[in-house]
Amino acid sequence: MPEQMKSMYGKKTSRFFLLILLLAVLAGIQFAVLEGALRGGLLFLIIIDMCLLTGFYSFRGLDLHTLRSPNALLFSSVMGGITGSLAALLLYFLFFSGHYAGRAGLDLFLTAIFSLAVFPAVSYGFYSLMHKRTPSIACYIIGSRDKFSSIIEEIEQVSHRKLISARWVETPQQLREIAGKNPETHIMVAADWKLYQQLKEDIQKLISSGYQKYFLMELAEQWLNRIPLKLIDEFPDYYETVFSDTEHLPSNRAFDIMLAVFVGLLLLPITLTVCLLLCLTSGFPLLFRQQRVGLHEREFLFYKFRSLKHNQEAAVNESGEVLEIDEANEIDEPEDPHGEVDQRVTPVGRLLRKIRLDEIPQLLNVLNGTMSLVGPRPEMICYHTRWNGTIPYYTYRNRVKPGLTGWAQIHYLHTTTFEEYTIKTEYDLYYIKNKSLLLDLQIVFLTLEAMLPGIPKKAYNKVESITHETL
């Protein structure tokens, strides 16, 4: 992201100012309402505030993606409030229980309630003010309009035209026209690698005079959260290197096991209830089992709670395993993989699908090592075979373990057409390139957000629907 755009929420300036503003507003309300602020509990109230702010920050409360969405801000406030309150409660029992008895619990509860109003309202107001004050950046695009215009137009929309294309540059003369412009509001964007090499000498002269240069792949990843396949075509050696440099580290495996066990125990009552409902409404088998494609294109047995009616033509072995039938009844036309599901889904299965509880048995896949908690979704064999031969770079998505949830799932809903599968692959490739434990944690939190009622589901099948979420 250009430095001019980063200045809206600089890590050392504006975000720090927002934290101080949140603390000041929350403290002001405490002094106006709570008696403890005027008695001996001032230190404890400060600790409560710091715990709540830390929780808000931990749940992406200061991320640009969150600041643009009131719903996401509310989610961050709720989760941050719960986490911060538990931390403050622990500190109270460890250090303050003998000095600040009586009102501690009430003050903690009321402060957490105050934060639910303060954090989203103040943060969103701060974002709106800074967004209006930030000037647009004019981009001189080094490349062909015919080749890259769709990506540039999408970035313009996503940035609410804070990044705009000022000129398409294909000759040294066109590039020199930027020389008289303001370096604070004009940048160079290299889209075509070969053309960039040809104009490199003129570009360096502009850089030495104060202009900034970025590659289009940087801006696309930052603003679109995916890697358009056109850009991989432009920089194949670079992307081949970064996609190859992926491995499942012991820390990833430990993260998978610990979180899978924790979530499994947490969901145990729900799991038993689902099993009982399935037994009473549709009988056995309870699990849907199917061969899918995983790490290094190896096949493995994939588990879900069965949500569809029995198919009499399905191939079932002696253990009741559905071996050949997929959830779309092996439709001959992969362009419509969900065409028959609505006709066969059970009432309980419809509810399970809506809140994603049918995915719980995949924790078994995580524990046996065939899947990870976070990664590209494991594809059915028939679709893998089809797309592997038609979507460029599709095979790269199998260089990491498939996941129960993933970057593509939270940014892109059901896919049916070739074009939609292509965009989904672009999101998967973004995850593979940027894979880290921190990104995995972010995806887990975003998945929880997507499961909550009232939170808009991210269906980025159209460019227009991206604009309210991505910054």
Protein Blocks (a to p, Z undefined) as FASTA:
>chain_A
ZZklmmmmgfklmmmmmmmmmmmmmmmmmmmmmmklmmmmlmmmmmmmmmmmmmmmmnop
lgmklmmpmklmmmmmmmmmmmmmmmmmmmmmmmmmmmmghjlmmmmmmmmmmmmmmmmm
mmmmmmmmmmmmpccdddddeddfklmmmmmmmmmmmnnomaccfbdcfbfklmmmmmmp
cfklgccddfblmlmmmmmmmmmmmmmnopacddfklmmmmmnopacfklmmmmmmlmmm
mmmmgcddfklmmmmmmmmmmmmmmmmmmmmmmmmmmmmmnopafbdcdddddehhiacd
dddddfbdcdfkbccdfkopafkbcfkoppablklmmlmmmmmpcfklmmmmmnopmmmm
mmmmmmnopacfbdcddddfklmmmmmmmmghklmmmmpccdfbdfklmmoccdfbfmlm
mmmmmmmmmmmmmgcfklmmmmmmmmmmmmpghiacddfkbfklmmmmgZZ
